[in-house]
Amino acid sequence: MLAAIAAIGLGAYLDLRPQQPWIIWLTAALAALATDGMVRSHARWTEPSWLASVVYLFLPALTVMGAGLFIDDALGGYARAGSALAGAFAVAIVAYGEYQTVDFGSRMYGPMRLMLAVATYLAAFALYTVIFSRGVDLPLAAFFAGMISMTLSLELLRETHLTGPNSLLVGLAIGVSIAELRLVLYFFALDGLLAGALLIIGFYLATGLVHHLLDHDLEWSTTAEYLLVAAVGTAAVVFTRIFV
C-alpha cells in the first residue's frame, strides 16, 4: 500500500503540469504516517509515548523528498515515470527496514540496519545535490543542509541505542558541522553533483566518527581510516572538477 501511495505521489509531482510542490510534501507526510503505524504495530514495540517513534519517520519522509526532487532535476521524458516507480519501491523498502529494526535482537536487524544506512547516505546525497543545484539562497541552503544532516544522523545513531536529549544534541552538532561546510562551499565553483559529493563525504566522516565515539571503540587507526576515505573522496571530486 505504501509503495502504491508513494508511486502515485511521486508520479503526480513529476508529471503534472503546472507542477504542484504540495504533492511531494503530502506524499512525504503520508510515508511518515504509514511508517509510524508499521513501527507501532510491531510485536516488540512497548513505548507508550508518541514521540518514541519519531526517529523512525525521518528517513522514509526524506527518501520521498530526495527521490522526487533529484529525479525532477536530473531526468526528463519517460524516464521520470520509471524513476518514480523505483523511488516508490525504495520508500517501501526503507519503511520495511524501519519495521524490522524495532527489535534489536531480530536476525533481520543486521542486514536491515546496513540497508537503512545506505539509504540514509543516498537520501542525504540527493538532497544536498538539489539544494546546491537549485541555487537556494546561502543562509537557507546552510539551514536546510544542517536540518537534513541532523535528522538523518538520528537514524544512523539509533543503532547506538542513544535516545532522548543526548541524541538530539549529537545530531545538532553534526547538523551544524554540515551547515558550516555548506557555507564554505559557497566560495568554490562546483556543480550540484560535486558539491553534493563533498557534503556527503563530510556527513560520512562526522557520523562515522561520532558512531564509534558513542560505541567507545574509536581508536587512532579507525580515525585514520575515516580521514583517508574522506581525503581520497575529496581528491576525486577535485580531480573531476579540474580535468573532467
SULKALIN-V545137 format. One record per pair of residues at least 4 apart in sequence whose C-alpha atoms are under 8 Angstrom apart, sorted by the first residue. I is the first residue (numbers start at 0). J is the second residue. Records with the same first field share a line. If there is no record, write none. Layout:
I = J + J
//
This chain:
0 = 4
1 = 5 + 30 + 33 + 90 + 91
2 = 6 + 87 + 88 + 90 + 91
3 = 7 + 87
4 = 8 + 26 + 29 + 87
5 = 9 + 26 + 30 + 63 + 86 + 87 + 90
6 = 10 + 83 + 84 + 86 + 87 + 88
7 = 11
8 = 12 + 22 + 23 + 25 + 26
9 = 13 + 22 + 23 + 26 + 63 + 67 + 83 + 84 + 86 + 87
10 = 14 + 15 + 79 + 80 + 83 + 84
11 = 15 + 22
12 = 18 + 19 + 20 + 22 + 23 + 67
13 = 18 + 67 + 70 + 71 + 79 + 80 + 83
14 = 18 + 79 + 80
15 = 19
20 = 24
21 = 25
22 = 26
23 = 27 + 63 + 64 + 67
24 = 28 + 64
25 = 29
26 = 30 + 60 + 63
27 = 31 + 59 + 60 + 61 + 63 + 64
28 = 32 + 60
29 = 33
30 = 34 + 59 + 60 + 63 + 90
31 = 35 + 56 + 57 + 59 + 60
32 = 36 + 56
33 = 37
34 = 38 + 55 + 56 + 59 + 94 + 97 + 98
35 = 39 + 52 + 53 + 55 + 56
36 = 40
37 = 41 + 94 + 98
38 = 44 + 52 + 55 + 97 + 98 + 101
39 = 44 + 52
40 = 44
41 = 98 + 101
43 = 101 + 102
44 = 101 + 102
46 = 51
47 = 51
49 = 53
52 = 56
53 = 57
54 = 150 + 153 + 154 + 157
55 = 59 + 97 + 154
56 = 60
57 = 61 + 150 + 151 + 154
58 = 62 + 93 + 118 + 119 + 122 + 151 + 154
59 = 63 + 90 + 93 + 94
60 = 64
61 = 65 + 122
62 = 66 + 86 + 89 + 90 + 118 + 122
63 = 67 + 86 + 87 + 90
64 = 68 + 126
65 = 69 + 122 + 123 + 125 + 126
66 = 70 + 83 + 86 + 122 + 125
67 = 71 + 83 + 86
68 = 72 + 125 + 126 + 129
69 = 73 + 125 + 126 + 128 + 129
70 = 74 + 79 + 82 + 83
71 = 75 + 79
72 = 129
74 = 78 + 79
75 = 79
77 = 81
78 = 82
79 = 83
80 = 84
81 = 85
82 = 86
83 = 87
84 = 88
85 = 89
86 = 90
87 = 91
88 = 92
89 = 93
90 = 94
91 = 95
92 = 96
93 = 97 + 114 + 115 + 118
94 = 98
95 = 99
96 = 100 + 111 + 112 + 114 + 115
97 = 101 + 111 + 115
99 = 105 + 107 + 108 + 111
100 = 105 + 107 + 108 + 111 + 112
102 = 108
103 = 108
104 = 108
107 = 111
108 = 112
109 = 113
110 = 114
111 = 115
112 = 116 + 158
113 = 117
114 = 118
115 = 119
116 = 120 + 155
117 = 121
118 = 122
119 = 123 + 151 + 154 + 155
120 = 124 + 199 + 203
121 = 125
122 = 126
123 = 127 + 147 + 148 + 151 + 199
124 = 128 + 195 + 196 + 198 + 199
125 = 129 + 195
126 = 130 + 147 + 195
127 = 131 + 144 + 191 + 194 + 195 + 198 + 199
128 = 132 + 191 + 192 + 193 + 194 + 195 + 196
129 = 133 + 191
130 = 134 + 135 + 140 + 143 + 144 + 191
131 = 135 + 140 + 190 + 191 + 194 + 195
132 = 190 + 191 + 192
135 = 139 + 140
136 = 140
137 = 141 + 182 + 185
138 = 142 + 182
139 = 143
140 = 144 + 181
141 = 145 + 177 + 178 + 179 + 181 + 182
142 = 146 + 178
143 = 147 + 178
144 = 148 + 174 + 177 + 178 + 181
145 = 149 + 171 + 173 + 174 + 175 + 176 + 177 + 178
146 = 150 + 174
147 = 151 + 174
148 = 152 + 170 + 173 + 174 + 177 + 202
149 = 153 + 167 + 170 + 171 + 172 + 173 + 174
150 = 154 + 170
151 = 155
152 = 156 + 170 + 173 + 206
153 = 157 + 166 + 167 + 170
154 = 158
155 = 206
156 = 160 + 161 + 166 + 206 + 210
157 = 161 + 162
159 = 210 + 213 + 214
161 = 165 + 166
162 = 166 + 167
163 = 167
164 = 168
165 = 169
166 = 170
167 = 171
168 = 172
169 = 173
170 = 174
171 = 175
172 = 176
173 = 177 + 202 + 205 + 206
174 = 178
175 = 179
176 = 180
177 = 181 + 198 + 201 + 202
178 = 182
179 = 183
180 = 184 + 198 + 201
181 = 185 + 198
182 = 186
183 = 187
184 = 189 + 194
189 = 193 + 194 + 240
190 = 194
191 = 195
192 = 196
193 = 197 + 236 + 240
194 = 198
195 = 199
196 = 200 + 236
197 = 201 + 232 + 233 + 236
198 = 202
199 = 203
200 = 204 + 229 + 232 + 233
201 = 205 + 229
202 = 206
203 = 207
204 = 208 + 225 + 226 + 229
205 = 209
206 = 210
207 = 211 + 225
208 = 212 + 217 + 222 + 225
209 = 213
210 = 214
211 = 215 + 216 + 217
212 = 216 + 217
217 = 221 + 222
218 = 222
219 = 223
220 = 224
221 = 225
222 = 226
223 = 227
224 = 228
225 = 229
226 = 230
227 = 231
228 = 232
229 = 233
230 = 234
231 = 235
232 = 236
233 = 237
234 = 238
235 = 239
236 = 240
237 = 241
238 = 242 + 243
239 = 243
//
